[in-house]
Amino acid sequence: MRIENRRVVITGGSSGIGLALAKALGAAGARVAITGRRAALLDDAVTDLAKDGIVAHAIVADVSTETGRATTLNDAVAALGGVDILVNNAGGVRAGRLEDTTEAEIRVTLDVDLLAPILLTQTALPLLRQSGEAMVINVASGIALIGMPFYATYAAVKAGLARFGEALRRELHDEGVHVMTVYPGATDTPMMQTSKAGPDLGFVREPASAVADAIVDGIRKGSFEVIRGGEARAKMIALNRDDPAALDSRFGGIKSQLAEAVRDHTAL
């Protein structure tokens, strides 16, 4: 897909991967609208983008609510004239032992990470069909491919988002709307600030700009998926498929350290 003059909506676009993607797509000639719940952060993001000569439209909306989803699409149409690419990037995380996680935290994670992108995509489909050449991009997680201990709920919702995208891609085959799923690894974003897991535990963080550049490349190629983590991640995915007990043992060897490192990891 060409990117020039494409009308793009990025949820959770005020920071992290969303903001980096807004920069990358804006630099490639796309017209961008970014959404978020906090007006001040969106204003800062728009100012940051303007420094690179990118004009972005800010939409203050909570996409986990029906009103927020309607606001997102109505404002995007008003600002851009339509939607060609929808990026479901907004998300939250709560790590730690499942029995230490509250029901409220589990429900928020489900609402933001899974229900919101499904319902926003459903509502956006008529607009996307009008494009003639549209794309839905779902930002999942590497944890959707390899279930990590202490991320049970997060793994569930991100794996659900990934299978939603796969099924929808096939449902929309040859109908002018393509669906791509992105599987970032550990990324240096505000969402990771409360995690103490580092390279010694396998969390080697890459810059959000690297993930954004890979997504842009995937858009151009019409890829089905973008998986970050290189050869090391590919080997882990293969091991998880062929000998999951070996990966169980590997995680078992670092379980106590990992539990301590991620017990306060939350961004909801």
ZADO-1210 file (C-alpha; in nm, 4 decimals, padded with zeros to 6 digits):
<atoms>
<atom x="00.0000" y="00.0000" z="00.0000" code="MET" pos="1"/>
<atom x="00.1209" y="00.3500" z="-00.0750" code="ARG" pos="2"/>
<atom x="00.1461" y="00.5787" z="00.2280" code="ILE" pos="3"/>
<atom x="00.1443" y="00.9248" z="00.0691" code="GLU" pos="4"/>
<atom x="-00.1780" y="01.1114" z="00.1485" code="ASN" pos="5"/>
<atom x="-00.3241" y="00.8111" z="00.3317" code="ARG" pos="6"/>
<atom x="-00.5563" y="00.9180" z="00.6149" code="ARG" pos="7"/>
<atom x="-00.4410" y="00.7474" z="00.9341" code="VAL" pos="8"/>
<atom x="-00.5962" y="00.7214" z="01.2797" code="VAL" pos="9"/>
<atom x="-00.3675" y="00.5993" z="01.5577" code="ILE" pos="10"/>
<atom x="-00.5188" y="00.5207" z="01.8965" code="THR" pos="11"/>
<atom x="-00.2883" y="00.5743" z="02.1908" code="GLY" pos="12"/>
<atom x="-00.0870" y="00.8110" z="01.9745" code="GLY" pos="13"/>
<atom x="00.0397" y="01.0519" z="02.2388" code="SER" pos="14"/>
<atom x="00.3481" y="00.8476" z="02.3319" code="SER" pos="15"/>
<atom x="00.5433" y="00.5296" z="02.2738" code="GLY" pos="16"/>
<atom x="00.4885" y="00.3242" z="01.9609" code="ILE" pos="17"/>
<atom x="00.1833" y="00.5305" z="01.8639" code="GLY" pos="18"/>
<atom x="00.3728" y="00.8584" z="01.8624" code="LEU" pos="19"/>
<atom x="00.6736" y="00.7032" z="01.6883" code="ALA" pos="20"/>
<atom x="00.4423" y="00.5651" z="01.4201" code="LEU" pos="21"/>
<atom x="00.2765" y="00.9047" z="01.3761" code="ALA" pos="22"/>
<atom x="00.6224" y="01.0506" z="01.3134" code="LYS" pos="23"/>
<atom x="00.7208" y="00.7777" z="01.0684" code="ALA" pos="24"/>
<atom x="00.3958" y="00.7888" z="00.8732" code="LEU" pos="25"/>
<atom x="00.3834" y="01.1675" z="00.8761" code="GLY" pos="26"/>
<atom x="00.7384" y="01.1801" z="00.7419" code="ALA" pos="27"/>
<atom x="00.6308" y="00.9405" z="00.4652" code="ALA" pos="28"/>
<atom x="00.3517" y="01.1754" z="00.3601" code="GLY" pos="29"/>
<atom x="00.0500" y="01.0374" z="00.5467" code="ALA" pos="30"/>
<atom x="-00.2139" y="01.2585" z="00.7069" code="ARG" pos="31"/>
<atom x="-00.2370" y="01.1665" z="01.0718" code="VAL" pos="32"/>
<atom x="-00.4830" y="01.1895" z="01.3602" code="ALA" pos="33"/>
<atom x="-00.3784" y="01.0650" z="01.7038" code="ILE" pos="34"/>
<atom x="-00.6074" y="00.9794" z="01.9920" code="THR" pos="35"/>
<atom x="-00.5636" y="00.9557" z="02.3663" code="GLY" pos="36"/>
<atom x="-00.7417" y="01.0127" z="02.6946" code="ARG" pos="37"/>
<atom x="-00.5240" y="01.2989" z="02.8184" code="ARG" pos="38"/>
<atom x="-00.5477" y="01.6325" z="02.6378" code="ALA" pos="39"/>
<atom x="-00.2198" y="01.7663" z="02.7763" code="ALA" pos="40"/>
<atom x="-00.0209" y="01.4666" z="02.6506" code="LEU" pos="41"/>
<atom x="-00.1855" y="01.4927" z="02.3102" code="LEU" pos="42"/>
<atom x="-00.0996" y="01.8620" z="02.2905" code="ASP" pos="43"/>
<atom x="00.2635" y="01.7798" z="02.3721" code="ASP" pos="44"/>
<atom x="00.2637" y="01.5095" z="02.1047" code="ALA" pos="45"/>
<atom x="00.1226" y="01.7456" z="01.8410" code="VAL" pos="46"/>
<atom x="00.3905" y="02.0005" z="01.9317" code="THR" pos="47"/>
<atom x="00.6590" y="01.7339" z="01.9097" code="ASP" pos="48"/>
<atom x="00.5362" y="01.6239" z="01.5670" code="LEU" pos="49"/>
<atom x="00.5236" y="01.9840" z="01.4473" code="ALA" pos="50"/>
<atom x="00.8979" y="02.0135" z="01.5143" code="LYS" pos="51"/>
<atom x="00.9434" y="01.7553" z="01.2391" code="ASP" pos="52"/>
<atom x="00.7071" y="01.9419" z="01.0091" code="GLY" pos="53"/>
<atom x="00.4211" y="01.6974" z="01.0664" code="ILE" pos="54"/>
<atom x="00.0704" y="01.8344" z="01.1105" code="VAL" pos="55"/>
<atom x="-00.1249" y="01.5969" z="01.3348" code="ALA" pos="56"/>
<atom x="-00.4807" y="01.6240" z="01.4561" code="HIS" pos="57"/>
<atom x="-00.5431" y="01.5450" z="01.8225" code="ALA" pos="58"/>
<atom x="-00.8589" y="01.3633" z="01.9285" code="ILE" pos="59"/>
<atom x="-00.9288" y="01.3413" z="02.3001" code="VAL" pos="60"/>
<atom x="-01.1228" y="01.0176" z="02.3418" code="ALA" pos="61"/>
<atom x="-01.1324" y="00.6977" z="02.5443" code="ASP" pos="62"/>
<atom x="-01.1779" y="00.4225" z="02.2871" code="VAL" pos="63"/>
<atom x="-01.2885" y="00.1771" z="02.5554" code="SER" pos="64"/>
<atom x="-01.6217" y="00.3653" z="02.5638" code="THR" pos="65"/>
<atom x="-01.8910" y="00.3891" z="02.2983" code="GLU" pos="66"/>
<atom x="-01.8806" y="00.7685" z="02.3144" code="THR" pos="67"/>
<atom x="-01.5034" y="00.7687" z="02.2774" code="GLY" pos="68"/>
<atom x="-01.5146" y="00.5458" z="01.9711" code="ARG" pos="69"/>
<atom x="-01.7794" y="00.7647" z="01.8064" code="ALA" pos="70"/>
<atom x="-01.5761" y="01.0773" z="01.8850" code="THR" pos="71"/>
<atom x="-01.2630" y="00.9173" z="01.7411" code="THR" pos="72"/>
<atom x="-01.4201" y="00.8422" z="01.4043" code="LEU" pos="73"/>
<atom x="-01.6367" y="01.1538" z="01.3773" code="ASN" pos="74"/>
<atom x="-01.3425" y="01.3822" z="01.4538" code="ASP" pos="75"/>
<atom x="-01.1161" y="01.1878" z="01.2188" code="ALA" pos="76"/>
<atom x="-01.3625" y="01.2316" z="00.9325" code="VAL" pos="77"/>
<atom x="-01.3977" y="01.6017" z="01.0136" code="ALA" pos="78"/>
<atom x="-01.0202" y="01.6506" z="01.0188" code="ALA" pos="79"/>
<atom x="-00.9083" y="01.4139" z="00.7446" code="LEU" pos="80"/>
<atom x="-01.2158" y="01.3602" z="00.5298" code="GLY" pos="81"/>
<atom x="-01.2142" y="00.9828" z="00.5864" code="GLY" pos="82"/>
<atom x="-01.0070" y="00.6939" z="00.7163" code="VAL" pos="83"/>
<atom x="-00.7727" y="00.4744" z="00.5119" code="ASP" pos="84"/>
<atom x="-00.5656" y="00.3185" z="00.7911" code="ILE" pos="85"/>
<atom x="-00.6835" y="00.2444" z="01.1445" code="LEU" pos="86"/>
<atom x="-00.4112" y="00.1605" z="01.3960" code="VAL" pos="87"/>
<atom x="-00.5398" y="-00.0079" z="01.7117" code="ASN" pos="88"/>
<atom x="-00.2444" y="00.0764" z="01.9314" code="ASN" pos="89"/>
<atom x="-00.3936" y="00.1929" z="02.2635" code="ALA" pos="90"/>
<atom x="-00.3367" y="-00.0606" z="02.5384" code="GLY" pos="91"/>
<atom x="-00.2645" y="-00.1227" z="02.9015" code="GLY" pos="92"/>
<atom x="-00.0884" y="-00.3813" z="03.1108" code="VAL" pos="93"/>
<atom x="-00.0946" y="-00.5178" z="03.4635" code="ARG" pos="94"/>
<atom x="00.1717" y="-00.7766" z="03.5369" code="ALA" pos="95"/>
<atom x="00.2232" y="-00.9912" z="03.8456" code="GLY" pos="96"/>
<atom x="00.0716" y="-01.3081" z="03.9830" code="ARG" pos="97"/>
<atom x="-00.2846" y="-01.3678" z="03.8723" code="LEU" pos="98"/>
<atom x="-00.4082" y="-01.4076" z="04.2302" code="GLU" pos="99"/>
<atom x="-00.2618" y="-01.0659" z="04.3147" code="ASP" pos="100"/>
<atom x="-00.4468" y="-00.8983" z="04.0273" code="THR" pos="101"/>
<atom x="-00.7841" y="-00.7437" z="04.1006" code="THR" pos="102"/>
<atom x="-01.0961" y="-00.8144" z="03.9017" code="GLU" pos="103"/>
<atom x="-01.1125" y="-00.4448" z="03.8145" code="ALA" pos="104"/>
<atom x="-00.7607" y="-00.4564" z="03.6677" code="GLU" pos="105"/>
<atom x="-00.8455" y="-00.7663" z="03.4648" code="ILE" pos="106"/>
<atom x="-01.1635" y="-00.6075" z="03.3295" code="ARG" pos="107"/>
<atom x="-00.9849" y="-00.2843" z="03.2335" code="VAL" pos="108"/>
<atom x="-00.7194" y="-00.4826" z="03.0474" code="THR" pos="109"/>
<atom x="-00.9882" y="-00.6733" z="02.8580" code="LEU" pos="110"/>
<atom x="-01.1788" y="-00.3551" z="02.7775" code="ASP" pos="111"/>
<atom x="-00.8809" y="-00.1529" z="02.6547" code="VAL" pos="112"/>
<atom x="-00.6670" y="-00.4194" z="02.4886" code="ASP" pos="113"/>
<atom x="-00.9300" y="-00.6417" z="02.3283" code="LEU" pos="114"/>
<atom x="-01.2889" y="-00.5152" z="02.3323" code="LEU" pos="115"/>
<atom x="-01.2010" y="-00.1577" z="02.2332" code="ALA" pos="116"/>
<atom x="-01.0086" y="-00.2477" z="01.9151" code="PRO" pos="117"/>
<atom x="-01.2720" y="-00.5007" z="01.8108" code="ILE" pos="118"/>
<atom x="-01.5580" y="-00.2546" z="01.8573" code="LEU" pos="119"/>
<atom x="-01.3687" y="00.0400" z="01.7059" code="LEU" pos="120"/>
<atom x="-01.2819" y="-00.1671" z="01.4004" code="THR" pos="121"/>
<atom x="-01.6430" y="-00.2803" z="01.3672" code="GLN" pos="122"/>
<atom x="-01.7617" y="00.0803" z="01.3775" code="THR" pos="123"/>
<atom x="-01.4902" y="00.1965" z="01.1368" code="ALA" pos="124"/>
<atom x="-01.5466" y="-00.0673" z="00.8683" code="LEU" pos="125"/>
<atom x="-01.7972" y="00.1366" z="00.6625" code="PRO" pos="126"/>
<atom x="-01.5444" y="00.4235" z="00.6492" code="LEU" pos="127"/>
<atom x="-01.2605" y="00.1886" z="00.5625" code="LEU" pos="128"/>
<atom x="-01.4628" y="00.0310" z="00.2823" code="ARG" pos="129"/>
<atom x="-01.5136" y="00.3765" z="00.1308" code="GLN" pos="130"/>
<atom x="-01.1368" y="00.4073" z="00.0954" code="SER" pos="131"/>
<atom x="-01.1080" y="00.1313" z="-00.1627" code="GLY" pos="132"/>
<atom x="-00.7630" y="00.0438" z="-00.0299" code="GLU" pos="133"/>
<atom x="-00.7684" y="00.0361" z="00.3485" code="ALA" pos="134"/>
<atom x="-00.5842" y="-00.1327" z="00.6307" code="MET" pos="135"/>
<atom x="-00.6417" y="-00.2194" z="00.9953" code="VAL" pos="136"/>
<atom x="-00.3267" y="-00.2542" z="01.2036" code="ILE" pos="137"/>
<atom x="-00.3557" y="-00.4265" z="01.5397" code="ASN" pos="138"/>
<atom x="-00.0630" y="-00.3794" z="01.7777" code="VAL" pos="139"/>
<atom x="-00.0488" y="-00.6999" z="01.9797" code="ALA" pos="140"/>
<atom x="00.2645" y="-00.8170" z="02.1649" code="SER" pos="141"/>
<atom x="00.5354" y="-01.0780" z="02.1463" code="GLY" pos="142"/>
<atom x="00.3695" y="-01.2191" z="02.4581" code="ILE" pos="143"/>
<atom x="00.0786" y="-01.3158" z="02.2316" code="ALA" pos="144"/>
<atom x="00.3168" y="-01.5638" z="02.0654" code="LEU" pos="145"/>
<atom x="00.4996" y="-01.6832" z="02.3765" code="ILE" pos="146"/>
<atom x="00.3045" y="-01.6771" z="02.7019" code="GLY" pos="147"/>
<atom x="00.5213" y="-01.5209" z="02.9725" code="MET" pos="148"/>
<atom x="00.4735" y="-01.6026" z="03.3393" code="PRO" pos="149"/>
<atom x="00.3125" y="-01.3187" z="03.5359" code="PHE" pos="150"/>
<atom x="00.1480" y="-01.1809" z="03.2207" code="TYR" pos="151"/>
<atom x="-00.1463" y="-01.4215" z="03.2030" code="ALA" pos="152"/>
<atom x="-00.4212" y="-01.1654" z="03.1399" code="THR" pos="153"/>
<atom x="-00.2065" y="-00.9581" z="02.9054" code="TYR" pos="154"/>
<atom x="-00.1116" y="-01.2700" z="02.7074" code="ALA" pos="155"/>
<atom x="-00.4784" y="-01.3657" z="02.6823" code="ALA" pos="156"/>
<atom x="-00.5980" y="-01.0322" z="02.5461" code="VAL" pos="157"/>
<atom x="-00.3080" y="-00.9830" z="02.3063" code="LYS" pos="158"/>
<atom x="-00.3405" y="-01.3369" z="02.1714" code="ALA" pos="159"/>
<atom x="-00.7119" y="-01.2697" z="02.1330" code="GLY" pos="160"/>
<atom x="-00.6365" y="-00.9509" z="01.9409" code="LEU" pos="161"/>
<atom x="-00.3972" y="-01.1397" z="01.7143" code="ALA" pos="162"/>
<atom x="-00.6509" y="-01.4116" z="01.6301" code="ARG" pos="163"/>
<atom x="-00.9191" y="-01.1462" z="01.5822" code="PHE" pos="164"/>
<atom x="-00.6969" y="-00.9822" z="01.3228" code="GLY" pos="165"/>
<atom x="-00.6204" y="-01.3090" z="01.1471" code="GLU" pos="166"/>
<atom x="-00.9865" y="-01.4075" z="01.1268" code="ALA" pos="167"/>
<atom x="-01.0929" y="-01.0607" z="01.0139" code="LEU" pos="168"/>
<atom x="-00.8224" y="-01.0542" z="00.7455" code="ARG" pos="169"/>
<atom x="-00.9710" y="-01.3686" z="00.5980" code="ARG" pos="170"/>
<atom x="-01.3251" y="-01.2374" z="00.6379" code="GLU" pos="171"/>
<atom x="-01.2326" y="-00.9229" z="00.4436" code="LEU" pos="172"/>
<atom x="-01.0170" y="-01.0945" z="00.1812" code="HIS" pos="173"/>
<atom x="-01.0564" y="-00.9253" z="-00.1593" code="ASP" pos="174"/>
<atom x="-01.2907" y="-00.6628" z="-00.0113" code="GLU" pos="175"/>
<atom x="-01.0460" y="-00.3722" z="-00.0063" code="GLY" pos="176"/>
<atom x="-00.9553" y="-00.3869" z="00.3642" code="VAL" pos="177"/>
<atom x="-00.6339" y="-00.5612" z="00.4694" code="HIS" pos="178"/>
<atom x="-00.5504" y="-00.6513" z="00.8311" code="VAL" pos="179"/>
<atom x="-00.1960" y="-00.6635" z="00.9711" code="MET" pos="180"/>
<atom x="-00.0897" y="-00.7705" z="01.3198" code="THR" pos="181"/>
<atom x="00.2194" y="-00.6330" z="01.4939" code="VAL" pos="182"/>
<atom x="00.4055" y="-00.8232" z="01.7657" code="TYR" pos="183"/>
<atom x="00.6470" y="-00.5847" z="01.9407" code="PRO" pos="184"/>
<atom x="00.8976" y="-00.7169" z="02.1879" code="GLY" pos="185"/>
<atom x="01.0132" y="-00.5190" z="02.4890" code="ALA" pos="186"/>
<atom x="01.0050" y="-00.1566" z="02.3719" code="THR" pos="187"/>
<atom x="01.1381" y="00.1558" z="02.5393" code="ASP" pos="188"/>
<atom x="00.8065" y="00.3330" z="02.6014" code="THR" pos="189"/>
<atom x="00.6312" y="00.4948" z="02.9001" code="PRO" pos="190"/>
<atom x="00.4284" y="00.1742" z="02.9337" code="MET" pos="191"/>
<atom x="00.7481" y="-00.0073" z="03.0369" code="MET" pos="192"/>
<atom x="00.8637" y="00.2455" z="03.2961" code="GLN" pos="193"/>
<atom x="00.7311" y="00.0494" z="03.5927" code="THR" pos="194"/>
<atom x="00.8918" y="-00.2771" z="03.4817" code="SER" pos="195"/>
<atom x="01.2325" y="-00.3604" z="03.6263" code="LYS" pos="196"/>
<atom x="01.2895" y="-00.6553" z="03.3934" code="ALA" pos="197"/>
<atom x="01.6081" y="-00.6030" z="03.1932" code="GLY" pos="198"/>
<atom x="01.8340" y="-00.7879" z="02.9493" code="PRO" pos="199"/>
<atom x="01.9354" y="-01.0405" z="03.2167" code="ASP" pos="200"/>
<atom x="01.5745" y="-01.1645" z="03.2110" code="LEU" pos="201"/>
<atom x="01.5385" y="-01.1468" z="02.8355" code="GLY" pos="202"/>
<atom x="01.3812" y="-00.7996" z="02.8166" code="PHE" pos="203"/>
<atom x="01.6126" y="-00.6212" z="02.5732" code="VAL" pos="204"/>
<atom x="01.4276" y="-00.3007" z="02.4889" code="ARG" pos="205"/>
<atom x="01.4406" y="-00.1507" z="02.1435" code="GLU" pos="206"/>
<atom x="01.3417" y="00.2071" z="02.0598" code="PRO" pos="207"/>
<atom x="00.9824" y="00.2714" z="01.9596" code="ALA" pos="208"/>
<atom x="01.1117" y="00.4229" z="01.6356" code="SER" pos="209"/>
<atom x="01.2468" y="00.0824" z="01.5278" code="ALA" pos="210"/>
<atom x="00.9027" y="-00.0749" z="01.5752" code="VAL" pos="211"/>
<atom x="00.7420" y="00.2144" z="01.3875" code="ALA" pos="212"/>
<atom x="00.9809" y="00.1785" z="01.0944" code="ASP" pos="213"/>
<atom x="00.9023" y="-00.1929" z="01.0749" code="ALA" pos="214"/>
<atom x="00.5294" y="-00.1174" z="01.0713" code="ILE" pos="215"/>
<atom x="00.5747" y="00.1342" z="00.7885" code="VAL" pos="216"/>
<atom x="00.7661" y="-00.1276" z="00.5925" code="ASP" pos="217"/>
<atom x="00.4865" y="-00.3769" z="00.6600" code="GLY" pos="218"/>
<atom x="00.2251" y="-00.1312" z="00.5346" code="ILE" pos="219"/>
<atom x="00.4150" y="-00.0793" z="00.2118" code="ARG" pos="220"/>
<atom x="00.4544" y="-00.4528" z="00.1563" code="LYS" pos="221"/>
<atom x="00.1007" y="-00.5431" z="00.2603" code="GLY" pos="222"/>
<atom x="00.2407" y="-00.7836" z="00.5212" code="SER" pos="223"/>
<atom x="00.0211" y="-01.0123" z="00.7281" code="PHE" pos="224"/>
<atom x="00.2333" y="-00.9625" z="01.0401" code="GLU" pos="225"/>
<atom x="00.5336" y="-00.7799" z="01.1813" code="VAL" pos="226"/>
<atom x="00.7265" y="-00.9730" z="01.4475" code="ILE" pos="227"/>
<atom x="01.0023" y="-00.7959" z="01.6372" code="ARG" pos="228"/>
<atom x="01.2901" y="-00.9612" z="01.8217" code="GLY" pos="229"/>
<atom x="01.4921" y="-01.0949" z="01.5321" code="GLY" pos="230"/>
<atom x="01.6485" y="-01.4396" z="01.5257" code="GLU" pos="231"/>
<atom x="01.6353" y="-01.4817" z="01.9030" code="ALA" pos="232"/>
<atom x="01.2570" y="-01.4335" z="01.9066" code="ARG" pos="233"/>
<atom x="01.2162" y="-01.6658" z="01.6080" code="ALA" pos="234"/>
<atom x="01.4061" y="-01.9407" z="01.7915" code="LYS" pos="235"/>
<atom x="01.1907" y="-01.8969" z="02.1018" code="MET" pos="236"/>
<atom x="00.8714" y="-01.9180" z="01.8952" code="ILE" pos="237"/>
<atom x="00.9989" y="-02.2383" z="01.7337" code="ALA" pos="238"/>
<atom x="01.0971" y="-02.3845" z="02.0719" code="LEU" pos="239"/>
<atom x="00.7595" y="-02.2935" z="02.2185" code="ASN" pos="240"/>
<atom x="00.5943" y="-02.4852" z="01.9343" code="ARG" pos="241"/>
<atom x="00.8262" y="-02.7867" z="01.9215" code="ASP" pos="242"/>
<atom x="00.9324" y="-02.8322" z="02.2849" code="ASP" pos="243"/>
<atom x="00.7234" y="-02.6130" z="02.5164" code="PRO" pos="244"/>
<atom x="00.8459" y="-02.8031" z="02.8231" code="ALA" pos="245"/>
<atom x="01.1973" y="-02.6772" z="02.7524" code="ALA" pos="246"/>
<atom x="01.0699" y="-02.3221" z="02.7597" code="LEU" pos="247"/>
<atom x="00.8796" y="-02.3986" z="03.0807" code="ASP" pos="248"/>
<atom x="01.2097" y="-02.5040" z="03.2366" code="SER" pos="249"/>
<atom x="01.3862" y="-02.1942" z="03.1069" code="ARG" pos="250"/>
<atom x="01.1244" y="-01.9652" z="03.2599" code="PHE" pos="251"/>
<atom x="01.1276" y="-02.1751" z="03.5762" code="GLY" pos="252"/>
<atom x="01.4941" y="-02.0953" z="03.6235" code="GLY" pos="253"/>
<atom x="01.4261" y="-01.7206" z="03.6367" code="ILE" pos="254"/>
<atom x="01.0772" y="-01.7273" z="03.7861" code="LYS" pos="255"/>
<atom x="01.1555" y="-01.5721" z="04.1227" code="SER" pos="256"/>
<atom x="01.3672" y="-01.2945" z="03.9691" code="GLN" pos="257"/>
<atom x="01.1072" y="-01.2237" z="03.7045" code="LEU" pos="258"/>
<atom x="00.8247" y="-01.2138" z="03.9582" code="ALA" pos="259"/>
<atom x="01.0090" y="-00.9496" z="04.1578" code="GLU" pos="260"/>
<atom x="01.1037" y="-00.7475" z="03.8488" code="ALA" pos="261"/>
<atom x="00.7513" y="-00.7192" z="03.7074" code="VAL" pos="262"/>
<atom x="00.5308" y="-00.7199" z="04.0154" code="ARG" pos="263"/>
<atom x="00.4829" y="-00.3411" z="03.9927" code="ASP" pos="264"/>
<atom x="00.4562" y="-00.3294" z="03.6143" code="HIS" pos="265"/>
<atom x="00.1284" y="-00.1545" z="03.5476" code="THR" pos="266"/>
<atom x="-00.0006" y="00.0962" z="03.2946" code="ALA" pos="267"/>
<atom x="-00.3783" y="00.1047" z="03.2911" code="LEU" pos="268"/>
</atoms>
